[in-house]
Amino acid sequence: MRRSLKLVVLAAAAALPAACAPNPIIARDPVPAPSPDIAYRCSSTPALLNGYWADCERVRREREVVVRTKG
């Protein structure tokens, strides 16, 4: 029993460095971020069991107007 436990521990210790990748995997988003001119207008509707149905549509963002006066 003691010998088999020691073999299991040694096998796990040998496999541990092999489980680590030499180059870590970096997650990247394949879809680029939307431009500042794109916005989303969403609405939600209650559903059963405290759930919600969400519906989003892409709309063009309205330009911000800055009015400056002298005086």
N, C-alpha and C positions, 0 to 999 in steps of 0.2 A: 504494500500500500504506500509506504513512504517513498519507495524507489519510483513507483509510477507517478506519484505526485511531483517528484523532483524532475522527472522527464517531461511532464506536461509544462512545468514552469520554465524549464530550459527551452522547450520548443516555442513557447509563447514569447520568451525573451529574444530568441533568434528571429522570430517573424516580425517583431515590432519595428525594427529599423527598415525592414523591407516594405512595410505598409506605407511608409512616408514617401511621397513622390519627391524626386530631386528638384523639380520645378513646380511650385504650388499652382493650383488651378485658380485663375482669376476670372470671376464672373463679369461679363460685359453685356450691356444691353444692346441687342442687335438693332433696335429701333432708335434712331436719333431723337433727341428732344424736339418738341414742336417749336415753331418759331413764335416770337412774341405776339404776332398778329393773330394767332389761333387761340381760341378759348373754347371751353366746354360749358354747355348749359344742361344741367341735370335735374331730373325730377324723380321722386321716389313715391311708391305706393305701398301701403302696408299689406302684408300677406299673412298667411297662417303661421302660428308658433313664433311670434315676434320677429318674423322675417320681413324683408322689404324687396320689392322689385325696383330696380333702378334703370332709368332710361336716360342716356346722355347723347347729345348731338353736338357736332362741331359747328361753331359759328365764328365769324370773323369778329375780332375784338374791335370795339369802337375806339377811334383815336381820342386821346385826351387833349382837350383844348385848354390852353393857358391864356388867359386874358391879362395883359399888362397895361397899366395906364401910367402916364406921367403926371406928377403933381402932388 
